[in-house]
């Protein structure tokens, strides 16, 4: 059986260095709140607010370290509340996506693009992928064994020596199956 740890990804934002400085002040450095499953990644103590055409969401957790481009990842349910229609995309694929206003304690950024619903995916360390015969960008089928079991199709395999084995789904997917972070799913195809 190919069991994989589940990581439920709530709404969050990745900020560029330039946007960190606009939102928090010149030379500002994010403070680590807790380490994430992927090596070198962390949830920051800092949070921001975002404002869409229909609504505002506060306390959006920043994930660090800084990225080359700012990106907001939300669930489909969040998109309705904000008045947006972001596409389902792989993290980092933000060309042609909607923008949003980001509000921090020291300033605001009017993002022209960068809002996505993140495609469900599994991070594989290269050795795990090789052992299971899985290649980068392969689409997989995964069973969530919660109180309302679900089969997820089109789960993207992302393979790198920099990754740790972890399934990333959003809160809508986790709630639909009744699963939580630190439970396990099974790759079935």
Secondary structure, DSSP 8 states (H G I E B T S, - for coil): -EEEEEEEE-SEEEEEHHHHHHHH-TT----EEEE-SSTT-EEEEEEEEEE-SS-EEEEEEEEEEEESS-EEE--HHHHHHHT----EE-TT--TT---EEEE-SS-EEEESS-EEEE--EEEEEHHHHHHHT--TT-EEEEEE-STT-EEEEEEEEEEETT---EEEEEHHHHHHHT--TT-EEEE--
